[in-house]
Amino acid sequence: MKSISFLVFLVLLLLMTNLNSRTAEAHEGAGAGWLLSYHVSEDLTLQPDQSLPQWMETKAVKFPSLDGSTMTLMSVNNSTYAVFLVSRTLNSTEGSGVVIAFEGAGINGSDDVWSIIDGKQVTPLDPSVKTRSSIEHGKFTATFGRELESGNFVLKVGAPYDSFVKATSWNNGTSLDSINLDSLKHWGFELLPPIDEYPKLPIEISAVLVGTTAIFIVYETRRQSH
Amino acid sequence: MSVASWFRNRLAMDPIFGHLIPDHANTLSYVLGGIILVLGLVLGITGILLQQVYEPMPHESAAYSSVLYLTHHHLWNFVRNMHYWGAQAILFLVYIHMIRAYVSGSYKKPRELLWISGVVLLVTVWLLSFSGSVLKWDQEGVEALGHNLELTNYLGPFGYWFSPEFAHQIPFLVRMNSAHVTMLPVFALVLVGLHLYLLRIHGMSSQSGAPLAERKVPYSTHFKKMILYGTIAIGIIMVISAVVSAPLSTFGNPKIEVTKPDWYMLWVYAIEDWWGLQAVPYILAPAIIIMLLVPFIDRNAETSPAKRKLMMALLVVALLLYVGMTIYAAMTPPQSHLGMMK
């Protein structure tokens, strides 16, 4: 029993000294620098509401806007349509703007730029892109949606696009033309297919393991008592 | 003289097939090891077939493309499905088999080494399954390899052998393939041989709690049951393989992390969620050591579960921990675990 006690002590010691200090880091790491468009099986909506179920299991990327406030960017797709959502604090759309650009995806290798200035979709714009925006309780939310196979470029599910997406926003009347889009952080981008949808059955298998254990205990107890 | 008798005579099989075993050893719960052995043969055959097509080169997506080729051809896809679902069945049956051995006290003196070889076989099956998932070179495989590389780097000299630096001129996927199709199967075969040898030496099942008057039957009856149940298991796996394809995600992108492991490793995923990837060896290693020590913790001769309440309580606690962690990991969204080790 001494060796067991020592082993338990050793595990606890290692956990206390080595692991707890790293707990906070556990959710950082791979994937930094990538905007992932998670797959959603249902129909997607452009409604600018981050509390909708389609955004529930999606990871957002956060970064500072031109005026220093933190903005959030996320994306979902259903294999035919992709929606991007941008949100930030904002009290009025006057003098504000938000832009998402796709590196080299425009005509002749230029960027494909989608933007909303002063709360309105900018024209000319990729005609296949649809936008919505709203301000509620000091939070500005904008959505951009597009079919994957239309417009200037085709987005392929499962293909990694390195340094592809860049985005920013502002609230101080900055003009879109004055923004050097190349100076913005470039995010890698991937439209994810349905992931982990094959029958892993972890809960069902766990239930069978527990049930079988109970049966074994009863069976062995009865067999060995006869 | 029949052909069977001829072989029986020439191979001197009577000491094996003729030796007596307790009658209860022919119930399904005591034939699980035999079913695993039959399914192991299926995996060996399907594995040899798959190696004729699989190309273990990571560059230009050769590995992934060769798996994709398999999925696009019905017969190859069926072989691949058999390999995958057969492996899943083995993992499940190994768990059940070990729980049965634990409950029936089959590790008690003089069967300590039988239990220990079983635990090492469990670890080998984990490693076979892990290395197999990497070979697909899809998103799940690339992420699994990322875990391997980061852990070996973290373990320093202890992980050097598993690191790319050990043989940097050889693509790591080639070494992983070699481990999956050569090293680990050979190791598993040696362990199975030892396991069967010990079984023959010390007899089927635990005897101490069994009634002395129990009927004895020749081992050949057990062998027949093993073939019968094994054939049924193969039939079930064939049906599943005809209906449900083995998973294959998109070509692996090493810069993202979006998948979770299969059901049998979800509990490890929960550890990574709570404490990070670096916690895994500190929890997995003691867990395996404790399993190896079971025969030396529970040393009295009693095998009835009713008289081993502490050991049964330990089993229930371990099982609830395992199930709880599995369900937690299954229900929570995928998290990033790579890239945070310093």
Contacts between the chains, C-beta under 8 A, distances in Angstrom:
chain1	res1	chain2	res2	distance
A	3	B	293	7.7
A	4	B	290	7.7
A	4	B	293	7.1
A	4	B	297	6.6
A	7	B	286	5.9
A	7	B	289	6.7
A	7	B	290	7.1
A	10	B	286	7.5
A	11	B	282	6.7
A	11	B	283	7.3
A	11	B	286	4.9
A	14	B	282	4.7
A	15	B	275	7.4
A	15	B	279	7.4
A	15	B	282	6.8
A	18	B	278	7.3
A	18	B	282	7.0
A	19	B	275	4.5
A	19	B	276	6.9
A	19	B	278	7.0
A	19	B	279	4.8
A	19	B	282	6.9
A	20	B	275	7.6
A	22	B	275	7.0
A	22	B	276	4.8
A	22	B	278	6.3
A	22	B	279	7.9
A	22	B	340	7.2
A	23	B	274	7.1
A	23	B	275	5.9
A	23	B	276	6.8
A	25	B	276	6.3
A	25	B	340	4.4
A	26	B	272	7.1
A	26	B	273	6.7
A	26	B	274	7.1
A	26	B	275	6.6
A	26	B	276	4.2
A	26	B	335	7.3
A	26	B	337	6.8
A	26	B	340	6.6
A	27	B	335	5.4
A	27	B	336	6.2
A	28	B	336	6.7
A	28	B	339	7.3
A	28	B	340	5.5
A	29	B	257	7.3
A	29	B	336	4.5
A	29	B	337	6.5
A	29	B	338	5.0
A	29	B	339	3.2
A	29	B	340	4.2
A	30	B	143	7.9
A	30	B	146	6.6
A	30	B	254	7.9
A	30	B	255	6.9
A	30	B	256	6.6
A	30	B	257	4.1
A	30	B	336	5.0
A	30	B	337	7.6
A	30	B	338	3.7
A	30	B	339	4.4
A	31	B	255	7.2
A	31	B	256	4.9
A	31	B	257	5.0
A	31	B	258	7.6
A	31	B	336	4.7
A	31	B	339	8.0
A	32	B	336	7.8
A	32	B	339	7.0
A	33	B	255	7.2
A	34	B	255	5.8
A	34	B	256	5.1
A	36	B	256	6.0
A	36	B	258	6.3
A	38	B	258	8.0
A	57	B	333	4.6
A	59	B	333	7.7
A	157	B	250	7.3
A	158	B	249	7.8
A	158	B	250	3.0
A	158	B	251	6.6
A	159	B	250	7.9
A	160	B	253	4.4
A	160	B	255	7.0
A	160	B	256	7.7
A	188	B	255	6.0
A	188	B	256	7.7
A	190	B	253	6.1
A	190	B	256	6.1
A	192	B	250	7.9
A	192	B	258	6.0
A	193	B	249	6.9
A	193	B	250	5.6
A	195	B	139	7.3
A	195	B	249	6.5
A	195	B	258	5.7
A	195	B	259	5.8
A	195	B	334	7.5
A	196	B	259	6.0
A	196	B	260	5.6
A	196	B	334	7.6
A	198	B	244	7.3
A	198	B	245	7.8
A	198	B	246	7.9
A	198	B	247	4.2
A	199	B	244	6.5
A	200	B	262	6.1
A	200	B	263	5.0
A	200	B	330	7.4
A	201	B	263	6.4
A	202	B	263	4.0
A	202	B	266	5.4
A	202	B	326	5.1
A	202	B	327	6.9
A	202	B	329	7.7
A	202	B	330	4.3
A	203	B	326	7.7
A	203	B	327	5.8
A	203	B	330	6.2
A	205	B	92	6.4
A	205	B	263	5.3
A	206	B	263	7.9
A	206	B	322	7.6
A	206	B	323	4.2
A	206	B	326	5.3
A	206	B	327	6.5
A	208	B	92	7.9
A	209	B	95	6.1
A	209	B	96	7.1
A	209	B	99	7.1
A	209	B	319	6.7
A	209	B	322	7.8
A	209	B	323	7.0
A	210	B	319	6.2
A	210	B	323	6.2
A	212	B	96	5.5
A	212	B	99	6.6
A	213	B	99	5.3
A	213	B	103	7.0
A	213	B	315	6.9
A	213	B	316	7.6
A	213	B	319	5.9
A	216	B	29	6.4
A	216	B	99	6.2
A	216	B	100	5.2
A	216	B	103	4.3
A	216	B	104	7.3
A	217	B	103	5.5
A	217	B	305	4.8
A	217	B	312	6.3
A	219	B	29	6.8
A	220	B	103	5.2
A	220	B	104	4.9
A	220	B	209	7.9
A	220	B	303	7.8
A	220	B	304	6.9
A	220	B	305	5.1
A	221	B	304	6.1
A	221	B	305	4.9
A	221	B	306	4.6
A	223	B	24	6.1
A	223	B	209	7.8
A	223	B	210	7.3
A	224	B	209	3.4
A	224	B	210	6.5
A	224	B	303	6.3
A	224	B	304	4.0
A	224	B	305	7.8
A	224	B	306	7.8
A	225	B	304	6.5
A	225	B	306	6.8
A	226	B	211	5.8
